[in-house]
Every structure is written in structure tokens, then in C-alpha cells.
Amino acid sequence: MAPQQTGSRKRKAPALEAAAAGSSSLGSAAAAAADGDGPLPPKKPKRPAARRSLLHYLKGREVGARGRAGLPGFEGELRGYAVQKLPELLRERELALGTLNKVFASQWLNARQVVCGTKCNTLFVVDVQSGQITRIPLMRDRGPGSARPQPSCGIHAIQLNPSKTLLATGGENPNSLAVYQLPTLDPVCLGDRHGHKDWIFAIAWMSDTVAVSGSRDGTVALWRTDPDMFHGSIAWHNDAGLPVYAHIRPRDVETIPRASTNPGNRKVRALAFSGRNQELGAVSLDGYFHLWKARSNLSRLLSIRLPYCRENVCLTYCDELALYAVGSQSHVSFLDPRQRQQNIRPLCSREGGTGVRSLSFYQHIVTVGTGHGSLLFYDIRAQKFLEERASASPHFSPGPAGRKLKLTCGRGWLNHDDLWVNYFGGIGEFPNALYTHCYNWPEMKLFVAGGPLPSGLHGNYAGLWS
């Protein structure tokens, strides 16, 4: 399905929902007391809001909360407890995406909207409550000779800046970096000048105005957005009413080292930024992890040969643990660039040899999306997978207590075309590769999406786990 063109866009995309803010007043009784004789009555200390969650109640009984002095420690322990217990409580509700092909990237915009990018080069927002899908027009390169989208590439990355005022993704030409303003999703600028010569696979924000993109051409590019481009909430328009956006060039472009073992496969596949150390990590398909010092430009610090070199396609970073995690065909490897010897052993996730397709860190729990349609959860402190308990839920793989917890995603939609009939024998079901997942932790929700793993098959999957 072809995306809407920029020129046809006359209404704004859905804006973020405004958060409801509560307010309080002293009330009329205290004001009346000021008119009478004698001193004002002392103000009563404001009582903390009551926690009515069953989880708070049960955990409070378990750990024995002892008044206000113990609340900070209790809240910290409770958060850790919730992170560890949430996966076994999640239940799936599938979302229908029509005939879109393979969701590669996703990010929460607010409590009910998720923005997604697909293999068929469609950028859209899905409302997880109503299921409504709104397509976002893609930005076009400047000039009549602009490259048209290639049918098999798509949008591989979507990232929000730290203040969630800008969104970076791919343009209509998958080699270009597109930046939109939030919450309106108006176009701000397009990085199509002297940038990448091949598809953008990964994006990371270093600050509110500086982003880095990694490409299949073996380069990483640093882009800076001028705040003057997005002052105000209304995009510029020309006389015909069409959106107008700036065309920018990168401030720095760095080429990753060419490995002697596999020199033709140095494609940058994933990026992760460490805000604490101001460092950028990258994974390339030739089996290396690269680290740059990220300031006004990129200065390479090191390159490390990864222990598992096949299909290294995802990377994430945990600031609390100062640790990178790399997903490969059958393992997740943990890297601390400051340690010569890595003390955390890799975890093995052999799911039919289909590999790790998406990764995320939250506190001490790593969530793994596999190519076989399942979600796994790894406790890095205990260095073992979370284990399932006896449950009648159909989403839990059957097995004895103590077996690793595995959530199996639904069937999604698969196009029963000639290729499916001729090359796959009309197999009724294909497990969906989970190419992307993202948490909404305040609401304890998990959005998961993907599609069939074989490149020739056309289909999609999206689900809300809550």
C-alpha cells in the first residue's frame, strides 16, 4: 500500500493527548479564619495519595512497609518487583493492520498511540484502544531526480528525542533521515544532502537536537537540527498549502573500519547511545561492535570482535548497569567496553535458529523478541531467564513449573499469494518474527509487532500486551 504523498497533506496528524493535571486549593475554611480573632489554625500536612493497587497491597504485606520513613526504599523495591512480575501477568490483544507488510520499528507517542514503520515504506500511527490507523506522509528528497522508494527496504528505525518533541525516522527515500515535530507530526527537516548512499538501518538521539544514523553503506552520520526550524507548532506552507521543510546535511560522517575477515559486510545494523558516558555503540553485520566518543563530532574509541558473529541485528544499552546487549542468531551477548574480560556470560535463545530480532533493557530485565514469534525475559542479576508458574493461560507455552517463561504471539495476517503457495507449500501458519517491541511502563503495557520471517512472504503482526 503506497503511503500518502507530502503534497496531499492538508490536515495535521493526530496530536499527543494532553495529560490531565490535578489541582488543589486551601479551601474557604482557612480563608474565613483569617478574618476572625486569633492566629490562623496550622495547616494540616498533605497526606500522600493512597495506593489502591492490589500489587501495592500484597507487596506491602510481604515486605512490611513501616511508615513514611521507609517509603523511598519501599517504592524502589516495588518497582523492581513489578518489573520482574509484569511479564507473567501480560495478556495479548491482537491489533489488525490490514495488508501492511512487516512492522520493523515502533515507539509509544502517548498512552494510547504508537507510531510504526513498515517494510512497505509506510509510516503510521495506531490507536491501541480503537485500532484506528492514521498514515503519516513521508518526506521527499529535493529535486526532480529524487530516488524513489525501493520495494524491499522500508522504514527500519523510529526514535524520539529525550524531551519527546522530535521524531526521527526514514524518508520516502530510505537513505534519508526525516525529522518530525511532536505532537503534531509536522515535518521539520530532511537529511538528504551529502548523507548516506544506502538504507538507514538505525537511529539514536544524543541530545534534543543531535541525532546519529547508521546505514547499510557502512557509515554513521551525525545530524544537528536547528531549533529555529521548529519554533512554534505550525509547519511552514507554500502558496499551494503544501508543507515546506528544511533540507540538511550531516555535521560529521564516519566510516566503520573494514574487517579483514568479511570486508564486504560492514553494514551498520544497530545503534545505542550512552548518555552517562556520552558514547555511541554500533553493531555491524561483519561481527564487530564499535564505540565512538560523541561530542560535536564522532571519535572512534575501539572496535571489538563479537563472540557470536552471525546476524547481529539488534543492540540496546542499560545506563544503570553501563552495559550493552547485542542480539545475534542464537545468543544475546553483554559488553562492558571498559572491561577487558566480560564477566556476564551470553544467554542462549535458540528458538528454531530464527535468531534474536528485538531487544530492550529496563532495570535488570532484558526483553528478547525472537524470530519464532515468542518473547523471553532474562534477569541479568540472577543471570537466568524468568521462569513460568503454573497457569491456564493459552499464551504460556506448556511445561512444568521452573521452565523459562515464554509468551507466544498470535497469528497475525499472512498474504496467501502465489509465492506462499508455490514455495512454502501453502503452510497454514508461519510464526511471526518480532522485529520490534516497546514498553509503556507507567501503564504497564507492551506493544509488539513484526511479520513473517522469510523475506518473500507478505504479512504482519501487531499486539498489545497488558
N, C-alpha and C positions, 0 to 999 in steps of 0.2 A: 504494500500500500504506500503510495507516494505521499510524502509529507506536504503540508500546505506551503506555498511559496511565501517569501517575505512580503512581496508586493500586495498580497491579498489580505494582509493582516490589518484590520481596522478596529478591532476591539482588543482589550487587554486580556492576557491570560489570567487565570484565577489567582487572586492575591492571597497571601497568607492570612489566616484568620487571626484577628486581634485577640490577644489573651485578655480574659476578664480580670480586672484588678479590683480587689476588695477595698473598702474604705471604712474608717471608724470615726466616731466623734465622741466628745466628752459627755454629751447629753445635756438636757436642760436642768437637771437637778443641781449639778455643780455650778452652773451659771447663776441659778437662783440663790444659792448660798452666798455668793459674793455680795448680794445686796443686803443681807442681814448683818446683825452684830456678831462680833467674834471672828476668830480665824477661820479660813477655809478648811473644810474637812480634808484630811490627807487622801491623795489619790490611791485607789486600790491598784496594786501591781497587776499588770495584764497577765492573765493565765494563758499558758501555752495552749494552742489548739489541740483538741482531743483527737487522738489517733484511734479511729474506729475500725481499722483494718484487722481482719482475723489474723493475718500474718503477724502484725504488731502484737496482738494479744497473746498468741501462742508463744511467740519468741520471747515476749516479756516474761511469761511464766517460766520458760525454760532457763533463761539466763538470770532471772531475778532482778529486774530493774529496781534500783534503790534510790528513787527520788531524783531531783533535778541535777544534783551534782554528777550523777552517773550518765546523764543523757548523751553527751557527746560521744563517749566511748560506746554506749549502747547503740546509738544511731550508726556509727561506723561498723560495728559488728553486725547490725541488722542489714545494712546494705550489702555487706559481704555474704551474709546468709541468703538474702534474696537473690543475688546474682547466681549463687550456686544451686538454689532450689527452683528458680524460674523454669529452666528447660523442661523439667519433668511435669510441669503444670501446663505447658503450652498445648493449645488445640488449634487445628488448622481450619481456615475457611478459604476455599479457593476463590480467586478473582478471575472473571472472564475477560480476556484481552482480544477477543475476535480473532482475526487472521494475522496478527502481527507475528514477526519471526524472531524468536530468541532474544530475551532481555539480557543484555550484557552488563548494565550499570543501573544503580538506583540510589536515591538519597531521600530521607524524610524532609519535607518542607515545613510541615506543622503536624498537629495531632491527627489529621485525617488525610493529608495529601502527600503522595510520594511521586517524585519525578524520575522517569526511567528513560533509558536509551536502548535501542534495539539493533539487531543485525541488519534489518531492512532500512536503516538510517532514519528512524522515527524517534523524535523527542516528544514525550507526552507526560501529562500529569494524571494520575489515577486517584480518585477519591475512594479510600478503602472502606468507607461506610456505605456509600451509594453505588459504587462501582463505575461511576461516570468517568469517561476518558476524554481529556482535552489535549489536542495536539498543539505543539509549540512550533511556529515556523522557524526553519533553520536559516542561518546567515550565509550569504553567498560571497565568494571571493570577488574582488574588484576586477572589472574589465571584461570584455566580451569573450576572452579566451579562458574564462574560469573553468577549472576542472569540474566535471560532473561527478556525482557520487558513483563509486564503483559498487556493483550489486552485492558483493560478498563481504564488504568490510563493516560498515555500520558504526554506531557510537559505542565506544568501549569504556569511556570514563565520564563520570559526573562528580564534581566536588564543589562543596560550599566553602566560602572563606570563613575564618573564625567567627566573625560577627554575624554571619548568615545574611549579608547584604548583597553578595555577588555569587553567581553560579558559573562555573567554568565547565565546558564540555566541548564536543567536536562541532564543526560547522557542516554545511552541506558538502563541502569538500572535506573528507575525513583527515586531511593533512593539516587543517587549520584549527586554531584554538578560538572558540567562541565564548564570550563573557556576557551574561545577562544580569540585569538588576533584579533584586528581590525586595519586596514581594511581588512586584508587577510582572516580572519576567520580560521586561522591555530589553531590547538589545542595547549593549553598551559599546562593545568593540569586537573586532575580529582580527586575530593574529594570522594574517595571510601573506605577509611581506617578508621575504628572506628567512622564512622559518623552516618547517620540516618538508622533506621531499617524499615522505611516505606516511602511512596512517599513524595517528596518535593513539597509543595504547593506554597511557596512564597520565594522570594529572595530580599534582599536590600543591596546596597553598602554603607558602612560607609566612605570609602575613595577610592582612586585609587587602593589600593592593599588589602583592607579588605572588605569581604562580609559576610553577615549573611543569613542563610537559615532556613526556618521554615517547619516542617514536620508533617505529619499525626500521627507520633509516639509521639506527644506531646512535642517535644524538639525544641530548636533553637540552631544552631551551628554557631560558628564564625570561618571563614577561612581566612588565610593570604596567598597571593600569593607572592612568592619571585621575585623581579624584574629581577634577573638573568635568570629566566625561559623564559622571553620573550624579552630579549635584541636582537635586530636585527629583520628583517622582515620575515625570513625564518625559518620554523619549522624544528626540528631535524628529520632525517630519518634514518632508519636502513639499513642494506645491501640490503634488498629486496625493498627498496624505500617506505616503509610504514611509516606514521607519528609516531613519538615517543613523548609521553607526560609524565609529572611527575604525580605520584600518591601521594596525600597529605592527611593529617588527620587534623581534626579541632583543633584550639587552645583552644577552650572552648565549652562545651555543657551544656546548662541549660534546666532543665525540668520545664514546667509551673506548677503552683500549681493545685492540683486536687480539683475540686469543689465538695462540699458535695451534691449539688442538682443533678448533672449529671456527676459523676466521670468517666464514660466510654467514654465521648465525648470531651476530652480536646485536640482535634486536632488543630494544628496551621494552620489557613486558610489564613492569610494575614499579611504582614509586611509593615511598613513605617518608614523611618528614618528622624529625625530632625537634620539637620546639624547645626542649630543655637544652639540648646541645647545639641547636642551630645547624643541624646536619641533615643531608638528604641521602637516603638509601635508595638504590636501584637494583633491580634484578634483570639480567639479560638472558636470552634463550641459549647462549653458549655455555651456561652453567656457572656464571660468576655473579657475585654480589659486589656492588661498587658503592663507595661512600664519598660524598663531597662536603666540604665546608661551605655553607650557604650564607653569603653576605650580599654585597651589591653584585657579586658575580659568583661563579661556582669554581671552587678549587678542590681538585680531587685529592683525597687523603689515602685511599687504599682500594685494592681490588682483591677479593678472596674467592678462591675456587670452592664452590659449594659441594657438600658431601654427596648430594643426590642431584644429578645434572639433567635429568630428563623432565621436560615440561614444567619448568619453573615459571608459573604464570601468575602467582599472586604473592603479595607482600603486605605486611602490616607491622605497626610499631606500638609498643606499650611504654608510655612515658614513666609510669610508676616503677616498672621493672627495668627500664633502659634496655629493652630487648626487641630485636627484630624477629619476625617469624616469616619463613619462606615456605610456600606450598609447592610441592612437586608432584610427580606422577603417583607416588605411593607414600610420601612422607611429608611431615612438617618439620623443618629444621629451625633451631633457635640460635641467634647470633648476638653476641655482645662484642662489638668491634674493639672494645678496649681490653678484652681478654685474649691472650694468645691461645689458651686452651678453653674450649667451650665446655661448661660444666653441666649443661642441661642436655640430656640425650634427646635425639629426634624421636618424634612419635610416628608410628606406622599407621597408616589408614588405608589398607588395601581393600578398596571397595570394587572388586571386579577389575582392577587395573585401570580404572577410569580417572584416577587422579583427584587431587585437591583443586577445586575450581574457585573457591572464595574463602577468605579468612577475615576474622576480626578479633580484636583483643578488647576485653572490658575487665578491669581489675585483674584477677588471676585466672580468668576463664577465657579460653580460646574457642571460638565457634568455627567449625570446619564445614563448608559446603562441598559435597563431593560430586563427581561426575555420574554417580549412580542414583541420584535422587534422594540422598539422605543427609541429615545434619548430625554432626558429632560434637561433643563438648569435652574439652580437655582442661583439667585443673593443673596449672603449671606448678603450683606449690607442692601438690602431692605427687606430681609427675605421673598422672594416670587419668584415664577417661572417667567422666562421671558415670556412675552405674545406675541401671534402671531398678525400679522396685516393682513388685507385683502390681499389675494394672490391667484393667479390662479395655483400655483404650485401643482402638484399631490402629492408631498412629505409632504405637510402640511395637518394635519387632519382637516376636515371641521369643522367649528364652527364660532360663532360670534367673532368679534374683542374683545380683552380683555381676551380670553381664553388662557390657558398656551400653549406655543409653544412646539410642539411635532413633531419631524422628524421621519417618519416611513420608515424603511429599506425594501429593496427589498426581493424577494422570495428566492434567493439563489438556492441551489441544494439539493434535497432530494432523497435518495435511496428508490425506490418503491419495497422493498423486502417483504418476507413473513410476517415478524413481522409487517410491516406497514399495510399490507392487513388484517391480522388476528386480530390484537389488536387495531388498530386505524381506522378500517372500511374503509380503502382506502381514508381517508380525503385528498383532493387535495392539501391543503396548510397548513403549520404549521408556525406560527411566529417564527422567529429565536431569541434565546437568544443572547444578545450582550455581550459575555464574555470578550471582550477586545476592547479598543479604545485608540488611541494615536494621539496627535496633532503634526503637523509640523507648529509651529506658524510663523516662518519667511515667509513661503509661504502660510499661511492661509489655510492649508489642514488638514483634519481629516480622519484617517484610522479607520475603524470599522470592526469587524469580530466576528464570532460566529458560531452558528448552532442550530439545533432543541433542545428544552429543555428536552424532555423525553429521559432518558438515553439509551433506547434501539434503538432509531432512529438514522440513519446514514445520515449525510448531512453536508453542510457547507454554510456559507455566508461570503463574504468579499466585502467591498465597499469603494471607495474613495469619500469623500465629499469635494467639493472645490467650 
